[in-house]
Amino acid sequence: MNRMLIVGGTGETGSWFARYFKRRGFRVTVWGPSGKREVAEEMGVGYAEDLIREVKESDVVLLSVPIDRTAEVIEELGPNMKIGSLLMDVASLKSEPMRAMLEHAPGDVEVLGTHPMFGPTMKGIGGQTMILVPAKGRCEMWLPIMRTLFQEDGARVEIVGPEEHDQIMAVVQALTHFAYISIGATLKTLDFDVAGSRSFMSPVYEIMIDFVGRILAQNPELYANIQENPRARRVRDTYIKECISLAEMTDHGDREGFVKVMKDAAEHFQAREEALMRSDRLIEMKIKDKDEQRPDVGGRDRGDYTADATRRDVDGSERGRF
Amino acid sequence: MNRMLIVGGTGETGSWFARYFKRRGFRVTVWGPSGKREVAEEMGVGYAEDLIREVKESDVVLLSVPIDRTAEVIEELGPNMKIGSLLMDVASLKSEPMRAMLEHAPGDVEVLGTHPMFGPTMKGIGGQTMILVPAKGRCEMWLPIMRTLFQEDGARVEIVGPEEHDQIMAVVQALTHFAYISIGATLKTLDFDVAGSRSFMSPVYEIMIDFVGRILAQNPELYANIQENPRARRVRDTYIKECISLAEMTDHGDREGFVKVMKDAAEHFQAREEALMRSDRLIEMKIKDKDEQRPDVGGRDRGDYTADATRRDVDGSERGRF
């Protein structure tokens, strides 16, 4: 039976993985900086009284620690790992942790970065995305084991290099959050009545504003970490430049320029009709769900919805041929 | 039977209203600049051969013309309207059209601005939002008639003043679109592989990117109109300032500042938990819908989804207590 040590295993994510790997047949031991032995007991796994000794005896060491602590933990524990064992992490960035793991773990220790694209509140892994970043030439034995394990449980496993990972996340996570958090800050600065605006909502705005609220409801430190992706800076700067340029065009009545920006972006985006269909479908589900939840609201035309019928983000008045 | 003239009534929105009001018992006549009599014939309504004469004889004149043509049309037609008749428009902005209607229609003509928050592709009006902007002291007779009519068909009717309307739309429509269009432009400038990024998506990103694609799929002129709302300029400028400030904080490692921005925005936003619940539910519906559409994909854990399980926008690794 493989022995796994989870460093930070009494935390939310760490204990999620402790339960997961225990279910999958590993003999799991956890360790946490605040020494919460009761968390280990609850889960029915061991607690590492002597951290370094446990590292020396483990087949897999999984690091589930805040990203700003990752490097120092690797530096301390890495050199103690045994021949043929595996060092893993679960941080949302990959370049820096991979560099540190490759540097501080002995050459005969394998290295596998992971980025689970889901939070520790989920029950199963089915349908979720698990990104794996295996060290080149240093993950021959363990990559197939871990990949098969996650896939057997229904996860979508994606394999990429550390730089490519961080580049993609600079857009997928950092830019998305950045735009939404800035909208939240704008609503505050304008002292905009968010609750009051719900009466005038289009579904596009309604969904957008709920995602702004969703992000603002969570721990700001997590979002700060994601922005600190070194590759996110260029993405943010580009976004700000595009915002300024688009605003200037509108301010100066340069309609031609505005239209060109949209057309060029549309051409680059490509699968727009699919996006339109998917968002139509999402809006449709949302309206239907609302109707079902509030049977007292609405009128006799309710049955008339079609996917097309929900495209109400743009007021239609300008569509006339006048 | 009330006679209604729809100027621009051969266009998409205009003909939607022609059909709607015909069904609701009006004797509808349309007119369009390109003289498409066949559209009127198809709908079984009249076509105004002599536009000015028709204006003089109509009980309601509804303008469904591009916003940049609205003022000149009002100037030309308004003075010809008969005593006790109603002048309506359906533009996405309200201050300017209201000002023009009040100026050019005789004092004994009533004035009602409207902004249907839906496009002309919808079949029914049930569950949709119809914003009404009645002229103060000049809509006593017609406001109750129109309001009752829309409400009877299940629409949510909201009544506001023209300035308040444009102020709200500067956020609800203009800011939302502005942020999304700028993201589209950023993806193009970065030459980001949108299709390829789908493999690494979180649901938050997936939904966001579909709304970007949705907007890029539509007519840029319509989005230019909405940005030309005079009150949108301050909103865009504020947004850009917030973006720059947030980016600078991150660039300079000012984590405290970043966290404060998020916390202040969160406090202003208020109903965050509700937003979190609603977005959880939306994500849940999306995942379930995907599963149903692709029965071949996924694994044995599929039944494990809960609302909480789908909060995968933020990677969970930093949630540990290490």
HADDOCK unambig.tbl for C-alpha pairs under 7 A between the chains (distance, minus, plus):
assign (segid A and resid 8 and name CA) (segid B and resid 320 and name CA) 5.99 0.50 0.50
assign (segid A and resid 8 and name CA) (segid B and resid 321 and name CA) 6.47 0.50 0.50
assign (segid A and resid 8 and name CA) (segid B and resid 322 and name CA) 4.88 0.50 0.50
assign (segid A and resid 10 and name CA) (segid B and resid 321 and name CA) 6.91 0.50 0.50
assign (segid A and resid 11 and name CA) (segid B and resid 319 and name CA) 6.61 0.50 0.50
assign (segid A and resid 11 and name CA) (segid B and resid 320 and name CA) 3.68 0.50 0.50
assign (segid A and resid 11 and name CA) (segid B and resid 321 and name CA) 4.56 0.50 0.50
assign (segid A and resid 11 and name CA) (segid B and resid 322 and name CA) 6.73 0.50 0.50
assign (segid A and resid 12 and name CA) (segid B and resid 319 and name CA) 5.73 0.50 0.50
assign (segid A and resid 12 and name CA) (segid B and resid 320 and name CA) 5.06 0.50 0.50
assign (segid A and resid 13 and name CA) (segid B and resid 316 and name CA) 5.72 0.50 0.50
assign (segid A and resid 13 and name CA) (segid B and resid 317 and name CA) 5.52 0.50 0.50
assign (segid A and resid 13 and name CA) (segid B and resid 319 and name CA) 6.11 0.50 0.50
assign (segid A and resid 13 and name CA) (segid B and resid 320 and name CA) 5.62 0.50 0.50
assign (segid A and resid 14 and name CA) (segid B and resid 320 and name CA) 6.16 0.50 0.50
assign (segid A and resid 32 and name CA) (segid B and resid 322 and name CA) 5.57 0.50 0.50
assign (segid A and resid 33 and name CA) (segid B and resid 322 and name CA) 5.16 0.50 0.50
assign (segid A and resid 64 and name CA) (segid B and resid 317 and name CA) 5.70 0.50 0.50
assign (segid A and resid 64 and name CA) (segid B and resid 320 and name CA) 6.45 0.50 0.50
assign (segid A and resid 65 and name CA) (segid B and resid 317 and name CA) 6.56 0.50 0.50
assign (segid A and resid 65 and name CA) (segid B and resid 318 and name CA) 6.12 0.50 0.50
assign (segid A and resid 65 and name CA) (segid B and resid 320 and name CA) 5.89 0.50 0.50
assign (segid A and resid 65 and name CA) (segid B and resid 322 and name CA) 5.42 0.50 0.50
assign (segid A and resid 66 and name CA) (segid B and resid 317 and name CA) 6.72 0.50 0.50
assign (segid A and resid 66 and name CA) (segid B and resid 318 and name CA) 4.40 0.50 0.50
assign (segid A and resid 66 and name CA) (segid B and resid 320 and name CA) 6.76 0.50 0.50
assign (segid A and resid 66 and name CA) (segid B and resid 322 and name CA) 6.87 0.50 0.50
assign (segid A and resid 67 and name CA) (segid B and resid 318 and name CA) 6.48 0.50 0.50
assign (segid A and resid 90 and name CA) (segid B and resid 317 and name CA) 5.66 0.50 0.50
assign (segid A and resid 91 and name CA) (segid B and resid 317 and name CA) 5.36 0.50 0.50
assign (segid A and resid 92 and name CA) (segid B and resid 315 and name CA) 5.74 0.50 0.50
assign (segid A and resid 92 and name CA) (segid B and resid 317 and name CA) 6.91 0.50 0.50
assign (segid A and resid 116 and name CA) (segid B and resid 315 and name CA) 6.56 0.50 0.50
assign (segid A and resid 117 and name CA) (segid B and resid 202 and name CA) 6.29 0.50 0.50
assign (segid A and resid 117 and name CA) (segid B and resid 312 and name CA) 5.57 0.50 0.50
assign (segid A and resid 117 and name CA) (segid B and resid 315 and name CA) 5.78 0.50 0.50
assign (segid A and resid 118 and name CA) (segid B and resid 310 and name CA) 6.88 0.50 0.50
assign (segid A and resid 118 and name CA) (segid B and resid 311 and name CA) 6.26 0.50 0.50
assign (segid A and resid 118 and name CA) (segid B and resid 312 and name CA) 3.37 0.50 0.50
assign (segid A and resid 118 and name CA) (segid B and resid 313 and name CA) 6.55 0.50 0.50
assign (segid A and resid 118 and name CA) (segid B and resid 314 and name CA) 6.94 0.50 0.50
assign (segid A and resid 118 and name CA) (segid B and resid 315 and name CA) 5.82 0.50 0.50
assign (segid A and resid 118 and name CA) (segid B and resid 316 and name CA) 6.62 0.50 0.50
assign (segid A and resid 119 and name CA) (segid B and resid 311 and name CA) 5.69 0.50 0.50
assign (segid A and resid 119 and name CA) (segid B and resid 312 and name CA) 4.68 0.50 0.50
assign (segid A and resid 119 and name CA) (segid B and resid 314 and name CA) 6.55 0.50 0.50
assign (segid A and resid 119 and name CA) (segid B and resid 315 and name CA) 5.74 0.50 0.50
assign (segid A and resid 119 and name CA) (segid B and resid 316 and name CA) 4.49 0.50 0.50
assign (segid A and resid 120 and name CA) (segid B and resid 316 and name CA) 5.74 0.50 0.50
assign (segid A and resid 121 and name CA) (segid B and resid 308 and name CA) 5.68 0.50 0.50
assign (segid A and resid 121 and name CA) (segid B and resid 309 and name CA) 5.30 0.50 0.50
assign (segid A and resid 122 and name CA) (segid B and resid 308 and name CA) 5.97 0.50 0.50
assign (segid A and resid 122 and name CA) (segid B and resid 309 and name CA) 3.24 0.50 0.50
assign (segid A and resid 122 and name CA) (segid B and resid 310 and name CA) 6.48 0.50 0.50
assign (segid A and resid 123 and name CA) (segid B and resid 304 and name CA) 5.87 0.50 0.50
assign (segid A and resid 123 and name CA) (segid B and resid 305 and name CA) 6.71 0.50 0.50
assign (segid A and resid 123 and name CA) (segid B and resid 309 and name CA) 6.00 0.50 0.50
assign (segid A and resid 124 and name CA) (segid B and resid 301 and name CA) 5.58 0.50 0.50
assign (segid A and resid 124 and name CA) (segid B and resid 304 and name CA) 5.34 0.50 0.50
assign (segid A and resid 124 and name CA) (segid B and resid 305 and name CA) 6.85 0.50 0.50
assign (segid A and resid 125 and name CA) (segid B and resid 301 and name CA) 6.44 0.50 0.50
assign (segid A and resid 126 and name CA) (segid B and resid 298 and name CA) 6.25 0.50 0.50
assign (segid A and resid 126 and name CA) (segid B and resid 299 and name CA) 5.48 0.50 0.50
assign (segid A and resid 126 and name CA) (segid B and resid 300 and name CA) 6.68 0.50 0.50
assign (segid A and resid 126 and name CA) (segid B and resid 301 and name CA) 4.56 0.50 0.50
assign (segid A and resid 126 and name CA) (segid B and resid 302 and name CA) 4.93 0.50 0.50
assign (segid A and resid 127 and name CA) (segid B and resid 298 and name CA) 5.28 0.50 0.50
assign (segid A and resid 127 and name CA) (segid B and resid 299 and name CA) 6.86 0.50 0.50
assign (segid A and resid 127 and name CA) (segid B and resid 302 and name CA) 6.50 0.50 0.50
assign (segid A and resid 129 and name CA) (segid B and resid 200 and name CA) 7.00 0.50 0.50
assign (segid A and resid 152 and name CA) (segid B and resid 299 and name CA) 6.97 0.50 0.50
assign (segid A and resid 153 and name CA) (segid B and resid 299 and name CA) 5.79 0.50 0.50
assign (segid A and resid 153 and name CA) (segid B and resid 300 and name CA) 6.07 0.50 0.50
assign (segid A and resid 153 and name CA) (segid B and resid 301 and name CA) 6.00 0.50 0.50
assign (segid A and resid 154 and name CA) (segid B and resid 298 and name CA) 5.01 0.50 0.50
assign (segid A and resid 154 and name CA) (segid B and resid 299 and name CA) 3.38 0.50 0.50
assign (segid A and resid 154 and name CA) (segid B and resid 300 and name CA) 5.88 0.50 0.50
assign (segid A and resid 154 and name CA) (segid B and resid 301 and name CA) 6.16 0.50 0.50
assign (segid A and resid 155 and name CA) (segid B and resid 298 and name CA) 6.95 0.50 0.50
assign (segid A and resid 155 and name CA) (segid B and resid 299 and name CA) 6.95 0.50 0.50
assign (segid A and resid 168 and name CA) (segid B and resid 197 and name CA) 6.87 0.50 0.50
assign (segid A and resid 172 and name CA) (segid B and resid 201 and name CA) 6.71 0.50 0.50
assign (segid A and resid 172 and name CA) (segid B and resid 205 and name CA) 5.93 0.50 0.50
assign (segid A and resid 176 and name CA) (segid B and resid 205 and name CA) 6.44 0.50 0.50
assign (segid A and resid 179 and name CA) (segid B and resid 179 and name CA) 6.77 0.50 0.50
assign (segid A and resid 181 and name CA) (segid B and resid 262 and name CA) 6.86 0.50 0.50
assign (segid A and resid 182 and name CA) (segid B and resid 239 and name CA) 6.53 0.50 0.50
assign (segid A and resid 182 and name CA) (segid B and resid 242 and name CA) 5.68 0.50 0.50
assign (segid A and resid 182 and name CA) (segid B and resid 243 and name CA) 5.49 0.50 0.50
assign (segid A and resid 183 and name CA) (segid B and resid 239 and name CA) 6.54 0.50 0.50
assign (segid A and resid 184 and name CA) (segid B and resid 265 and name CA) 5.38 0.50 0.50
assign (segid A and resid 185 and name CA) (segid B and resid 242 and name CA) 6.45 0.50 0.50
assign (segid A and resid 185 and name CA) (segid B and resid 261 and name CA) 6.60 0.50 0.50
assign (segid A and resid 185 and name CA) (segid B and resid 265 and name CA) 5.01 0.50 0.50
assign (segid A and resid 186 and name CA) (segid B and resid 238 and name CA) 6.12 0.50 0.50
assign (segid A and resid 186 and name CA) (segid B and resid 239 and name CA) 5.36 0.50 0.50
assign (segid A and resid 186 and name CA) (segid B and resid 242 and name CA) 6.38 0.50 0.50
assign (segid A and resid 188 and name CA) (segid B and resid 265 and name CA) 5.50 0.50 0.50
assign (segid A and resid 188 and name CA) (segid B and resid 268 and name CA) 5.64 0.50 0.50
assign (segid A and resid 194 and name CA) (segid B and resid 269 and name CA) 6.52 0.50 0.50
assign (segid A and resid 197 and name CA) (segid B and resid 168 and name CA) 6.89 0.50 0.50
assign (segid A and resid 201 and name CA) (segid B and resid 172 and name CA) 6.71 0.50 0.50
assign (segid A and resid 202 and name CA) (segid B and resid 117 and name CA) 6.32 0.50 0.50
assign (segid A and resid 205 and name CA) (segid B and resid 172 and name CA) 5.94 0.50 0.50
assign (segid A and resid 205 and name CA) (segid B and resid 176 and name CA) 6.43 0.50 0.50
assign (segid A and resid 210 and name CA) (segid B and resid 275 and name CA) 4.56 0.50 0.50
assign (segid A and resid 210 and name CA) (segid B and resid 276 and name CA) 6.83 0.50 0.50
assign (segid A and resid 210 and name CA) (segid B and resid 278 and name CA) 6.93 0.50 0.50
assign (segid A and resid 210 and name CA) (segid B and resid 279 and name CA) 5.98 0.50 0.50
assign (segid A and resid 211 and name CA) (segid B and resid 275 and name CA) 6.95 0.50 0.50
assign (segid A and resid 211 and name CA) (segid B and resid 279 and name CA) 6.34 0.50 0.50
assign (segid A and resid 213 and name CA) (segid B and resid 269 and name CA) 6.82 0.50 0.50
assign (segid A and resid 213 and name CA) (segid B and resid 272 and name CA) 4.77 0.50 0.50
assign (segid A and resid 213 and name CA) (segid B and resid 275 and name CA) 5.25 0.50 0.50
assign (segid A and resid 213 and name CA) (segid B and resid 276 and name CA) 6.52 0.50 0.50
assign (segid A and resid 214 and name CA) (segid B and resid 272 and name CA) 6.16 0.50 0.50
assign (segid A and resid 214 and name CA) (segid B and resid 275 and name CA) 5.52 0.50 0.50
assign (segid A and resid 214 and name CA) (segid B and resid 276 and name CA) 4.32 0.50 0.50
assign (segid A and resid 214 and name CA) (segid B and resid 279 and name CA) 6.91 0.50 0.50
assign (segid A and resid 216 and name CA) (segid B and resid 262 and name CA) 6.27 0.50 0.50
assign (segid A and resid 216 and name CA) (segid B and resid 266 and name CA) 5.01 0.50 0.50
assign (segid A and resid 216 and name CA) (segid B and resid 272 and name CA) 6.85 0.50 0.50
assign (segid A and resid 217 and name CA) (segid B and resid 266 and name CA) 6.63 0.50 0.50
assign (segid A and resid 217 and name CA) (segid B and resid 272 and name CA) 5.30 0.50 0.50
assign (segid A and resid 217 and name CA) (segid B and resid 273 and name CA) 6.43 0.50 0.50
assign (segid A and resid 217 and name CA) (segid B and resid 276 and name CA) 6.98 0.50 0.50
assign (segid A and resid 220 and name CA) (segid B and resid 259 and name CA) 5.30 0.50 0.50
assign (segid A and resid 220 and name CA) (segid B and resid 262 and name CA) 6.24 0.50 0.50
assign (segid A and resid 221 and name CA) (segid B and resid 259 and name CA) 6.61 0.50 0.50
assign (segid A and resid 222 and name CA) (segid B and resid 318 and name CA) 6.47 0.50 0.50
assign (segid A and resid 224 and name CA) (segid B and resid 255 and name CA) 6.70 0.50 0.50
assign (segid A and resid 224 and name CA) (segid B and resid 258 and name CA) 6.87 0.50 0.50
assign (segid A and resid 227 and name CA) (segid B and resid 250 and name CA) 6.77 0.50 0.50
assign (segid A and resid 228 and name CA) (segid B and resid 250 and name CA) 6.60 0.50 0.50
assign (segid A and resid 236 and name CA) (segid B and resid 247 and name CA) 6.82 0.50 0.50
assign (segid A and resid 238 and name CA) (segid B and resid 186 and name CA) 6.11 0.50 0.50
assign (segid A and resid 239 and name CA) (segid B and resid 182 and name CA) 6.53 0.50 0.50
assign (segid A and resid 239 and name CA) (segid B and resid 183 and name CA) 6.54 0.50 0.50
assign (segid A and resid 239 and name CA) (segid B and resid 186 and name CA) 5.35 0.50 0.50
assign (segid A and resid 240 and name CA) (segid B and resid 240 and name CA) 6.84 0.50 0.50
assign (segid A and resid 240 and name CA) (segid B and resid 243 and name CA) 6.75 0.50 0.50
assign (segid A and resid 240 and name CA) (segid B and resid 244 and name CA) 6.92 0.50 0.50
assign (segid A and resid 242 and name CA) (segid B and resid 182 and name CA) 5.68 0.50 0.50
assign (segid A and resid 242 and name CA) (segid B and resid 185 and name CA) 6.45 0.50 0.50
assign (segid A and resid 242 and name CA) (segid B and resid 186 and name CA) 6.37 0.50 0.50
assign (segid A and resid 243 and name CA) (segid B and resid 182 and name CA) 5.49 0.50 0.50
assign (segid A and resid 243 and name CA) (segid B and resid 240 and name CA) 6.75 0.50 0.50
assign (segid A and resid 244 and name CA) (segid B and resid 240 and name CA) 6.93 0.50 0.50
assign (segid A and resid 247 and name CA) (segid B and resid 236 and name CA) 6.83 0.50 0.50
assign (segid A and resid 250 and name CA) (segid B and resid 227 and name CA) 6.78 0.50 0.50
assign (segid A and resid 250 and name CA) (segid B and resid 228 and name CA) 6.60 0.50 0.50
assign (segid A and resid 255 and name CA) (segid B and resid 224 and name CA) 6.68 0.50 0.50
assign (segid A and resid 258 and name CA) (segid B and resid 224 and name CA) 6.87 0.50 0.50
assign (segid A and resid 259 and name CA) (segid B and resid 220 and name CA) 5.30 0.50 0.50
assign (segid A and resid 259 and name CA) (segid B and resid 221 and name CA) 6.62 0.50 0.50
assign (segid A and resid 261 and name CA) (segid B and resid 185 and name CA) 6.61 0.50 0.50
assign (segid A and resid 262 and name CA) (segid B and resid 181 and name CA) 6.84 0.50 0.50
assign (segid A and resid 262 and name CA) (segid B and resid 216 and name CA) 6.28 0.50 0.50
assign (segid A and resid 262 and name CA) (segid B and resid 220 and name CA) 6.26 0.50 0.50
assign (segid A and resid 265 and name CA) (segid B and resid 184 and name CA) 5.38 0.50 0.50
assign (segid A and resid 265 and name CA) (segid B and resid 185 and name CA) 5.01 0.50 0.50
assign (segid A and resid 265 and name CA) (segid B and resid 188 and name CA) 5.48 0.50 0.50
assign (segid A and resid 266 and name CA) (segid B and resid 216 and name CA) 5.02 0.50 0.50
assign (segid A and resid 266 and name CA) (segid B and resid 217 and name CA) 6.63 0.50 0.50
assign (segid A and resid 268 and name CA) (segid B and resid 188 and name CA) 5.62 0.50 0.50
assign (segid A and resid 269 and name CA) (segid B and resid 194 and name CA) 6.51 0.50 0.50
assign (segid A and resid 269 and name CA) (segid B and resid 213 and name CA) 6.82 0.50 0.50
assign (segid A and resid 272 and name CA) (segid B and resid 213 and name CA) 4.76 0.50 0.50
assign (segid A and resid 272 and name CA) (segid B and resid 214 and name CA) 6.16 0.50 0.50
assign (segid A and resid 272 and name CA) (segid B and resid 216 and name CA) 6.85 0.50 0.50
assign (segid A and resid 272 and name CA) (segid B and resid 217 and name CA) 5.32 0.50 0.50
assign (segid A and resid 273 and name CA) (segid B and resid 217 and name CA) 6.45 0.50 0.50
assign (segid A and resid 275 and name CA) (segid B and resid 210 and name CA) 4.56 0.50 0.50
assign (segid A and resid 275 and name CA) (segid B and resid 211 and name CA) 6.97 0.50 0.50
assign (segid A and resid 275 and name CA) (segid B and resid 213 and name CA) 5.25 0.50 0.50
assign (segid A and resid 275 and name CA) (segid B and resid 214 and name CA) 5.53 0.50 0.50
assign (segid A and resid 276 and name CA) (segid B and resid 210 and name CA) 6.81 0.50 0.50
assign (segid A and resid 276 and name CA) (segid B and resid 213 and name CA) 6.50 0.50 0.50
assign (segid A and resid 276 and name CA) (segid B and resid 214 and name CA) 4.31 0.50 0.50
assign (segid A and resid 278 and name CA) (segid B and resid 210 and name CA) 6.92 0.50 0.50
assign (segid A and resid 279 and name CA) (segid B and resid 210 and name CA) 5.99 0.50 0.50
assign (segid A and resid 279 and name CA) (segid B and resid 211 and name CA) 6.35 0.50 0.50
assign (segid A and resid 279 and name CA) (segid B and resid 214 and name CA) 6.91 0.50 0.50
assign (segid A and resid 282 and name CA) (segid B and resid 286 and name CA) 6.94 0.50 0.50
assign (segid A and resid 286 and name CA) (segid B and resid 282 and name CA) 6.96 0.50 0.50
assign (segid A and resid 298 and name CA) (segid B and resid 126 and name CA) 6.16 0.50 0.50
assign (segid A and resid 298 and name CA) (segid B and resid 127 and name CA) 5.17 0.50 0.50
assign (segid A and resid 298 and name CA) (segid B and resid 154 and name CA) 5.05 0.50 0.50
assign (segid A and resid 298 and name CA) (segid B and resid 155 and name CA) 6.95 0.50 0.50
assign (segid A and resid 299 and name CA) (segid B and resid 126 and name CA) 5.38 0.50 0.50
assign (segid A and resid 299 and name CA) (segid B and resid 127 and name CA) 6.80 0.50 0.50
assign (segid A and resid 299 and name CA) (segid B and resid 153 and name CA) 5.84 0.50 0.50
assign (segid A and resid 299 and name CA) (segid B and resid 154 and name CA) 3.44 0.50 0.50
assign (segid A and resid 299 and name CA) (segid B and resid 155 and name CA) 6.97 0.50 0.50
assign (segid A and resid 300 and name CA) (segid B and resid 126 and name CA) 6.64 0.50 0.50
assign (segid A and resid 300 and name CA) (segid B and resid 153 and name CA) 6.16 0.50 0.50
assign (segid A and resid 300 and name CA) (segid B and resid 154 and name CA) 5.97 0.50 0.50
assign (segid A and resid 301 and name CA) (segid B and resid 124 and name CA) 5.51 0.50 0.50
assign (segid A and resid 301 and name CA) (segid B and resid 125 and name CA) 6.44 0.50 0.50
assign (segid A and resid 301 and name CA) (segid B and resid 126 and name CA) 4.58 0.50 0.50
assign (segid A and resid 301 and name CA) (segid B and resid 153 and name CA) 6.14 0.50 0.50
assign (segid A and resid 301 and name CA) (segid B and resid 154 and name CA) 6.30 0.50 0.50
assign (segid A and resid 302 and name CA) (segid B and resid 126 and name CA) 4.98 0.50 0.50
assign (segid A and resid 302 and name CA) (segid B and resid 127 and name CA) 6.56 0.50 0.50
assign (segid A and resid 304 and name CA) (segid B and resid 123 and name CA) 5.87 0.50 0.50
assign (segid A and resid 304 and name CA) (segid B and resid 124 and name CA) 5.43 0.50 0.50
assign (segid A and resid 305 and name CA) (segid B and resid 123 and name CA) 6.76 0.50 0.50
assign (segid A and resid 305 and name CA) (segid B and resid 124 and name CA) 6.96 0.50 0.50
assign (segid A and resid 308 and name CA) (segid B and resid 121 and name CA) 5.80 0.50 0.50
assign (segid A and resid 308 and name CA) (segid B and resid 122 and name CA) 6.18 0.50 0.50
assign (segid A and resid 309 and name CA) (segid B and resid 121 and name CA) 5.29 0.50 0.50
assign (segid A and resid 309 and name CA) (segid B and resid 122 and name CA) 3.39 0.50 0.50
assign (segid A and resid 309 and name CA) (segid B and resid 123 and name CA) 6.16 0.50 0.50
assign (segid A and resid 310 and name CA) (segid B and resid 118 and name CA) 7.00 0.50 0.50
assign (segid A and resid 310 and name CA) (segid B and resid 122 and name CA) 6.56 0.50 0.50
assign (segid A and resid 311 and name CA) (segid B and resid 118 and name CA) 6.37 0.50 0.50
assign (segid A and resid 311 and name CA) (segid B and resid 119 and name CA) 5.78 0.50 0.50
assign (segid A and resid 312 and name CA) (segid B and resid 117 and name CA) 5.65 0.50 0.50
assign (segid A and resid 312 and name CA) (segid B and resid 118 and name CA) 3.47 0.50 0.50
assign (segid A and resid 312 and name CA) (segid B and resid 119 and name CA) 4.74 0.50 0.50
assign (segid A and resid 313 and name CA) (segid B and resid 118 and name CA) 6.61 0.50 0.50
assign (segid A and resid 314 and name CA) (segid B and resid 118 and name CA) 6.97 0.50 0.50
assign (segid A and resid 314 and name CA) (segid B and resid 119 and name CA) 6.59 0.50 0.50
assign (segid A and resid 315 and name CA) (segid B and resid 92 and name CA) 5.75 0.50 0.50
assign (segid A and resid 315 and name CA) (segid B and resid 116 and name CA) 6.58 0.50 0.50
assign (segid A and resid 315 and name CA) (segid B and resid 117 and name CA) 5.79 0.50 0.50
assign (segid A and resid 315 and name CA) (segid B and resid 118 and name CA) 5.82 0.50 0.50
assign (segid A and resid 315 and name CA) (segid B and resid 119 and name CA) 5.73 0.50 0.50
assign (segid A and resid 316 and name CA) (segid B and resid 13 and name CA) 5.76 0.50 0.50
assign (segid A and resid 316 and name CA) (segid B and resid 118 and name CA) 6.64 0.50 0.50
assign (segid A and resid 316 and name CA) (segid B and resid 119 and name CA) 4.47 0.50 0.50
assign (segid A and resid 316 and name CA) (segid B and resid 120 and name CA) 5.75 0.50 0.50
assign (segid A and resid 317 and name CA) (segid B and resid 13 and name CA) 5.51 0.50 0.50
assign (segid A and resid 317 and name CA) (segid B and resid 64 and name CA) 5.75 0.50 0.50
assign (segid A and resid 317 and name CA) (segid B and resid 65 and name CA) 6.61 0.50 0.50
assign (segid A and resid 317 and name CA) (segid B and resid 66 and name CA) 6.74 0.50 0.50
assign (segid A and resid 317 and name CA) (segid B and resid 90 and name CA) 5.72 0.50 0.50
assign (segid A and resid 317 and name CA) (segid B and resid 91 and name CA) 5.41 0.50 0.50
assign (segid A and resid 317 and name CA) (segid B and resid 92 and name CA) 6.94 0.50 0.50
assign (segid A and resid 318 and name CA) (segid B and resid 65 and name CA) 6.16 0.50 0.50
assign (segid A and resid 318 and name CA) (segid B and resid 66 and name CA) 4.44 0.50 0.50
assign (segid A and resid 318 and name CA) (segid B and resid 67 and name CA) 6.51 0.50 0.50
assign (segid A and resid 318 and name CA) (segid B and resid 222 and name CA) 6.46 0.50 0.50
assign (segid A and resid 319 and name CA) (segid B and resid 11 and name CA) 6.68 0.50 0.50
assign (segid A and resid 319 and name CA) (segid B and resid 12 and name CA) 5.76 0.50 0.50
assign (segid A and resid 319 and name CA) (segid B and resid 13 and name CA) 6.16 0.50 0.50
assign (segid A and resid 320 and name CA) (segid B and resid 8 and name CA) 6.09 0.50 0.50
assign (segid A and resid 320 and name CA) (segid B and resid 11 and name CA) 3.67 0.50 0.50
assign (segid A and resid 320 and name CA) (segid B and resid 12 and name CA) 4.98 0.50 0.50
assign (segid A and resid 320 and name CA) (segid B and resid 13 and name CA) 5.57 0.50 0.50
assign (segid A and resid 320 and name CA) (segid B and resid 14 and name CA) 6.17 0.50 0.50
assign (segid A and resid 320 and name CA) (segid B and resid 64 and name CA) 6.53 0.50 0.50
assign (segid A and resid 320 and name CA) (segid B and resid 65 and name CA) 6.02 0.50 0.50
assign (segid A and resid 320 and name CA) (segid B and resid 66 and name CA) 6.84 0.50 0.50
assign (segid A and resid 321 and name CA) (segid B and resid 8 and name CA) 6.49 0.50 0.50
assign (segid A and resid 321 and name CA) (segid B and resid 10 and name CA) 6.84 0.50 0.50
assign (segid A and resid 321 and name CA) (segid B and resid 11 and name CA) 4.46 0.50 0.50
assign (segid A and resid 322 and name CA) (segid B and resid 8 and name CA) 4.83 0.50 0.50
assign (segid A and resid 322 and name CA) (segid B and resid 11 and name CA) 6.63 0.50 0.50
assign (segid A and resid 322 and name CA) (segid B and resid 32 and name CA) 5.52 0.50 0.50
assign (segid A and resid 322 and name CA) (segid B and resid 33 and name CA) 5.15 0.50 0.50
assign (segid A and resid 322 and name CA) (segid B and resid 65 and name CA) 5.46 0.50 0.50
assign (segid A and resid 322 and name CA) (segid B and resid 66 and name CA) 6.90 0.50 0.50
